[in-house]
Amino acid sequence: MFKTTLLMGLMTGLMLLIGDYIGGSSGMTVMLAFSLISNAVIYWYSDKLVISQYNAQPVDAKSAPMLYGIVQGLAQRAQLPMPRIYVIDTVLPNAFATGRNPEHAAVCVTTGLMELLEPREIAGVLGHEMSHVKHDDILISTIAAGMAGIISVMARFAFWFGGDRDDRRNNPIAGVLMLVLTPLAAAIIQLAISRTREYMADYTGGQFSGDPDALADALAKIESYARTRTMPRATEATAHMFIISPFSAKDAQALFSTHPATEKRIERLRAEAQQMRQAGTIQPLV
């Protein structure tokens, strides 16, 4: 909750700067009211907005029995409520989790992930996502996605409508800085919060699935596809939510990756698997 409060405070501060640029003290007052409303909406509804953005469709035990069974088994191992399950129709393999708490969590996978990965690898990926649910990372990442999206929109609004002072309004450099630096600041906040949690989610995901090697294999496969193609509907504001960045290596967004190097993640998972083999605790879910 401290991290969530800090994140919302920082994002609100950025929005106040935009308000000051647009309309001085009156602009800051309007933006303060807008940010408070935005915070409330994002807290309660940002998961639905993200799911809707990717046109994810709900599935259940009848429509996706294998997927449902894996998630159900992981939820039992992690001692978590059964999350809602959604599928995104795209050939690119990827996945993310969202929601404000474990009781309102949802996991989303792509059709490409189900088609290209083996069941044991899918279990590893979903173990990673269930770790995010277990450690309340989904609240922080979902709020970050909503706030970053709003700030990016407001920064563009500030660029086109200028400020309340003539020198600002007639200064194109100030407008460009507002357009570029504010979304960048939002992205840096995302990066600082999300990168440090991916290693923990990998480790715990390996424990939940009982097979860290499977997650390592899955990351290698997903990375091989992600390097060449950007996922449809992907935005900078939601990139940090996926297990692997949805942007190709050629895109400018790769310069501000919200994820640690995949090679480092795989290396750690291999070491975890070796330790589990030595301890005799390898127990694959699938």
C-alpha positions in Angstrom: 0.0 0.0 0.0 2.9 2.4 0.7 4.3 1.8 -2.9 0.8 2.2 -4.3 0.3 5.5 -2.4 3.7 6.7 -3.4 3.1 5.9 -7.1 -0.3 7.7 -7.1 1.3 10.7 -5.4 4.1 10.9 -7.9 1.7 10.6 -10.8 -0.6 13.2 -9.3 2.4 15.5 -9.0 3.2 15.1 -12.7 -0.4 15.9 -13.5 -0.2 19.1 -11.4 2.8 20.2 -13.4 0.9 19.7 -16.6 -2.0 21.7 -15.0 0.3 24.5 -14.1 1.7 24.6 -17.6 -1.7 24.7 -19.2 -3.5 27.2 -16.9 -1.3 28.3 -14.0 -2.8 28.1 -10.5 -6.3 27.6 -11.9 -5.0 24.8 -14.1 -3.4 23.1 -11.1 -6.7 23.2 -9.2 -8.6 21.7 -12.1 -5.9 19.0 -12.5 -5.9 18.2 -8.8 -9.6 17.5 -8.9 -9.1 15.5 -12.1 -6.3 13.5 -10.6 -8.3 12.6 -7.5 -11.2 11.4 -9.7 -8.7 9.6 -11.9 -7.1 7.8 -9.0 -10.5 6.6 -7.8 -11.5 5.4 -11.2 -8.1 3.7 -11.9 -8.2 1.9 -8.5 -11.6 0.4 -9.1 -11.7 0.0 -12.9 -8.2 0.0 -14.4 -8.2 -3.8 -14.7 -11.4 -3.7 -16.8 -9.9 -1.0 -19.0 -6.7 -2.9 -19.7 -8.7 -6.1 -20.5 -10.9 -4.1 -22.8 -8.0 -2.5 -24.5 -6.7 -5.8 -25.7 -10.2 -7.1 -26.5 -9.5 -10.1 -24.2 -12.4 -12.6 -24.0 -13.3 -14.6 -20.8 -13.0 -18.4 -20.8 -13.9 -21.1 -18.3 -13.5 -24.8 -17.6 -15.7 -25.7 -20.6 -14.2 -23.4 -23.2 -10.6 -23.8 -22.1 -10.2 -26.9 -19.9 -6.5 -27.2 -20.1 -5.9 -23.6 -19.3 -8.5 -23.5 -16.6 -7.0 -26.6 -15.0 -3.5 -25.1 -14.9 -4.7 -21.9 -13.3 -6.8 -23.8 -10.8 -3.9 -26.0 -9.8 -1.6 -23.0 -9.4 -4.2 -21.1 -7.3 -4.4 -24.1 -5.0 -0.6 -24.3 -4.6 -0.4 -20.5 -4.0 -3.4 -20.6 -1.7 -5.1 -17.9 -3.7 -8.7 -17.4 -4.9 -9.4 -18.6 -8.4 -8.8 -15.6 -10.7 -10.8 -14.8 -13.8 -9.2 -16.0 -17.0 -9.1 -14.2 -20.3 -7.6 -15.0 -23.8 -6.3 -12.4 -26.2 -6.5 -13.3 -29.9 -3.0 -12.8 -31.3 -0.4 -15.2 -32.6 2.3 -13.7 -30.4 2.8 -15.6 -27.1 2.5 -13.4 -24.0 0.6 -13.1 -20.7 -0.1 -10.7 -17.9 -2.1 -10.4 -14.6 -4.2 -7.5 -13.5 -6.6 -6.5 -10.7 -6.6 -4.6 -7.5 -6.2 -7.6 -5.2 -6.2 -11.4 -5.2 -10.0 -11.5 -4.8 -10.5 -9.4 -8.0 -7.5 -10.8 -10.0 -7.5 -11.8 -13.6 -4.9 -13.5 -15.8 -4.7 -13.0 -19.5 -2.9 -15.2 -22.0 -2.7 -15.0 -25.8 -3.8 -17.7 -28.2 -0.2 -17.7 -29.4 1.0 -18.7 -26.0 -1.4 -21.6 -25.8 -0.5 -22.8 -29.3 3.3 -22.4 -29.2 4.1 -23.4 -25.7 3.9 -26.9 -24.0 1.6 -27.3 -21.1 4.5 -27.4 -18.6 5.7 -24.1 -20.1 2.3 -22.5 -19.8 2.2 -23.6 -16.2 5.5 -21.8 -15.6 4.3 -18.6 -17.3 1.1 -18.6 -15.3 3.0 -19.4 -12.1 4.9 -16.2 -12.7 1.6 -14.3 -13.1 0.1 -15.9 -10.0 3.2 -14.7 -8.1 2.4 -11.2 -9.1 -1.1 -11.8 -7.7 0.3 -13.3 -4.5 2.6 -10.3 -3.8 0.0 -7.6 -4.8 2.2 -6.5 -7.7 -0.9 -6.4 -9.8 -2.3 -3.4 -7.9 0.8 -1.4 -8.5 1.3 -2.4 -12.1 -2.4 -1.8 -13.0 -2.5 1.6 -11.4 0.8 2.5 -13.1 -0.7 1.5 -16.5 -3.8 3.7 -15.9 -1.9 6.7 -14.6 0.8 6.6 -17.3 -1.9 6.5 -20.0 -3.7 9.5 -18.6 -0.5 11.5 -18.2 0.6 10.8 -21.8 -2.8 12.1 -23.0 -2.6 15.2 -20.8 1.0 15.9 -22.0 -0.2 15.9 -25.6 -3.1 18.2 -24.6 -0.6 20.6 -23.0 1.6 20.5 -26.1 -1.3 21.6 -28.4 -2.9 24.1 -26.1 0.2 25.7 -24.5 0.2 27.5 -21.1 -1.4 30.4 -19.4 1.7 32.7 -19.9 2.5 34.2 -23.3 6.1 33.3 -23.1 5.2 29.6 -22.5 2.5 29.7 -25.2 5.0 31.1 -27.8 7.9 28.8 -26.7 7.9 25.7 -28.8 10.8 24.2 -26.8 8.7 24.3 -23.6 5.9 22.5 -25.5 8.2 19.8 -26.8 9.7 19.3 -23.4 6.3 18.9 -21.9 5.3 16.4 -24.6 8.5 14.3 -24.2 9.6 14.5 -20.6 6.3 14.0 -18.8 5.4 10.6 -20.3 9.1 9.7 -19.9 8.9 10.5 -16.2 5.8 8.3 -15.9 7.7 5.5 -17.8 10.7 5.8 -15.4 8.3 5.4 -12.4 6.9 2.2 -14.0 10.4 1.0 -14.7 11.6 1.6 -11.1 8.7 -0.3 -9.7 8.3 -3.2 -12.1 11.8 -4.3 -13.0 12.7 -5.2 -9.4 9.6 -7.4 -9.1 10.2 -9.6 -12.2 13.0 -11.6 -10.7 10.9 -12.3 -7.6 7.9 -13.3 -9.8 10.2 -15.6 -11.8 11.5 -17.3 -8.6 8.1 -17.7 -7.0 6.6 -18.8 -10.3 9.1 -21.5 -10.5 8.1 -22.6 -7.0 4.4 -22.6 -7.7 4.8 -24.5 -11.0 7.4 -26.8 -9.4 9.5 -26.6 -12.5 11.7 -23.4 -13.0 13.2 -24.9 -16.1 9.8 -24.9 -17.8 9.5 -21.1 -17.1 13.0 -20.6 -18.4 12.1 -22.5 -21.6 8.9 -20.4 -22.0 10.7 -17.1 -21.6 13.2 -18.1 -24.3 10.4 -19.0 -26.7 8.4 -15.8 -26.0 11.5 -13.7 -26.3 12.3 -15.2 -29.7 8.9 -14.0 -31.0 8.9 -10.7 -29.2 12.2 -9.6 -30.8 10.7 -9.4 -34.3 7.1 -8.3 -33.8 5.2 -5.9 -31.7 2.0 -7.1 -30.2 -1.2 -5.5 -31.6 -2.8 -2.8 -29.4 0.4 -2.7 -27.3 1.1 0.7 -25.6 3.9 2.0 -23.5 1.5 2.4 -20.6 0.8 -1.3 -20.3 4.1 -2.8 -21.5 5.3 -3.4 -18.0 2.4 -5.7 -17.2 3.4 -8.5 -19.7 5.8 -11.3 -18.8 7.9 -10.2 -21.8 7.8 -6.7 -23.2 5.2 -6.7 -26.1 7.4 -4.4 -28.2 9.8 -5.7 -30.7 13.5 -4.9 -30.2 13.4 -2.5 -33.2 10.8 -0.3 -31.6 12.0 2.8 -29.7 10.2 1.5 -26.6 12.9 -1.1 -26.2 15.2 1.7 -25.1 13.1 2.0 -21.9 12.4 -1.6 -21.3 10.4 -2.3 -18.2 11.8 -5.8 -17.9 15.2 -7.2 -16.9 17.3 -8.9 -19.6 15.7 -12.2 -20.5 19.1 -13.9 -20.5 19.6 -12.9 -16.8 16.1 -14.2 -15.9 16.8 -17.5 -17.6 20.1 -17.8 -15.9 18.5 -17.3 -12.5 15.8 -19.8 -13.2 18.3 -22.5 -14.3 20.1 -22.0 -11.0 16.8 -22.2 -9.0 16.0 -25.5 -10.9 19.4 -26.9 -10.0 18.9 -26.1 -6.3 15.4 -27.7 -6.4 16.8 -30.9 -8.0 19.5 -31.1 -5.4 16.9 -30.7 -2.7 14.5 -33.1 -4.3 11.7 -30.5 -4.5 11.0 -30.5 -8.2 7.3 -31.2 -8.5 5.9 -30.1 -11.9 2.3 -29.2 -11.9 1.8 -30.5 -15.4 
